[in-house]
Amino acid sequence: MKESSNSQNLEKEMEFNSSSPRTIPVVSTLTSPFDNNNSLACVNGHTRKPIALWPGMYHSPVTNALWETWSKTFERLLDPPEDATPQSELLTKTPKQSRTKILYGFSTDYILREQYRDPWNEVRIGKLLEDLDALAGTISVKHCSDDDSTTRPLLLVTASVDKIVLKKPISVDVDLKIVGSAIWVGRSSIDIQLEVIQSTKEGSDTSDTVALTANFIFVARDSKTGRAAPVNRLSPETEKEKLLFEEAEARSKLRKRKSVEKKKEIQNGEVNRLEALLAEGRIFCDMPALADRNSILLRDTCLENSLICQPQQRNIHGRIFGGFLMHRAFELAFSTAYAFAGLVPYFLEVDHVDFLRPVDVGDFLRIKSCVLYTEHENSERPLINIEVVAHVTRPELRSSEVSNTFYFTFTARPEAKATNNGFRIRKVVPATEEEAHRILEHMDAESLQSSEGKSK
């Protein structure tokens, strides 16, 4: 029996480092009340045994599936060998070696379908954000693995999310696939691209289309010293992989230029733009009876949520799972857009997100949201830009630090607008210089990214 178990672990380890792993099926984490024997589930004809997760570790259908597939490798991250030395020689890997696919069998697993269903019969975006972060983390582990069980594994954390764009609605009734791989590496950072793919049925033809794209940046730290650690090199092979590598490198350089660009803009007419933004806000503050009824102060669009971070929300490194934070931020942003527009919002994209500091178990987290600004250029598709800021608050120290700032873009759902002919998005105006600066910084970042994308 022990020999059989060792053989299975060896197969899983070989698959983890294989250049072409099989698709990992995602199954529900809930059991059916109609099943007589619901203690075990069946996957591809094999009995799915309970997972030996550490008590309280955050888990979802995707994290469970990833754990079951590569539990031996993940256990090494949780319990590294004593006095293990760091990796002595960097390897050169290809994007194919880290490529991972997961499959949601929504068409056949109705319990999984119910776990992911939103009120509009589409996939819950917040849960999908969690899954994207979990899969990106697994891909970063795959790329950084040196196939040597005696070396000290790296600590890999989400540094930022470059962009997440929804290209089409994602149905919860059709099977869904997520494919991802490392597309670029720096000295200690890894750029991971993920694509959410779903079949589109038109007549008798069925074709796979990309419904959502995402780019995550992970950074490597030495698990003992906490310092930045070098990661394995990446060698793209195909023309597409080479193009993705070049684009990711350009984005990396752009991120490094941003701070310099901001300083130049402040010197070149930033004051005039600031004054123009504040002009209407002053009317609201000083002469509210004369203010434009189609505008609203930024501070009047705010919502807030608070929570104590629990052990059940931590990842394998003991910190609060980044995907959980994105999920909570999205839910608050959605509610903010809903309360502001008066119609059901439709998610479009997540802009660049920086994970400024880790969030620990027991932290008092305050999540604040507001409508930062709106865009009316396209009257058929007005945009609502939501800012969500997560603060780690320590009342006993009278301190509050920003952990994450998220930017979400929504519009109104077409079917909701059709039932409301008088629908109109109001203009949001700042009342303080600090609010005006936040608006200008995000608008400039968006403009810079847009012009960079058009030049490629």
Salt bridges, closest charged atoms under 4 A:
GLU15 OE2 - ARG22 NE 3.57
GLU68 OE2 - ARG48 NE 3.35
GLU114 OE2 - ARG117 NH2 2.93
GLU122 OE2 - ARG413 NH2 2.93
GLU130 OE2 - HIS327 ND1 2.72
ASP146 OD1 - ARG76 NH2 3.72
ASP162 OD2 - ARG251 NE 3.14
ASP162 OD1 - ARG255 NH1 3.02
ASP162 OD1 - HIS352 ND1 3.49
ASP173 OD1 - ARG113 NE 3.86
ASP191 OD2 - ARG251 NH2 3.44
ASP222 OD2 - ARG152 NH2 2.94
GLU241 OE2 - ARG99 NH2 3.14
GLU270 OE1 - ARG273 NH1 3.30
GLU275 OE1 - ARG282 NH1 3.40
GLU280 OE1 - LYS427 NZ 3.27
GLU304 OE2 - ARG366 NH2 2.67
GLU331 OE2 - ARG124 NH2 3.45
GLU331 OE2 - HIS327 NE2 3.01
GLU349 OE2 - LYS163 NZ 3.18
ASP351 OD1 - LYS163 NZ 3.69
ASP351 OD2 - HIS442 ND1 3.60
ASP354 OD1 - HIS352 NE2 2.91
ASP360 OD1 - ARG319 NE 2.46
ASP363 OD1 - ARG394 NH2 3.56
GLU387 OE1 - ARG438 NH2 2.45
GLU401 OE2 - ARG357 NE 3.76
GLU401 OE2 - ARG394 NH1 3.80
GLU415 OE2 - ARG413 NE 2.89
GLU434 OE1 - ARG438 NH1 3.17
ASP444 OD1 - ARG273 NH2 2.90
GLU446 OE2 - LYS163 NZ 3.31
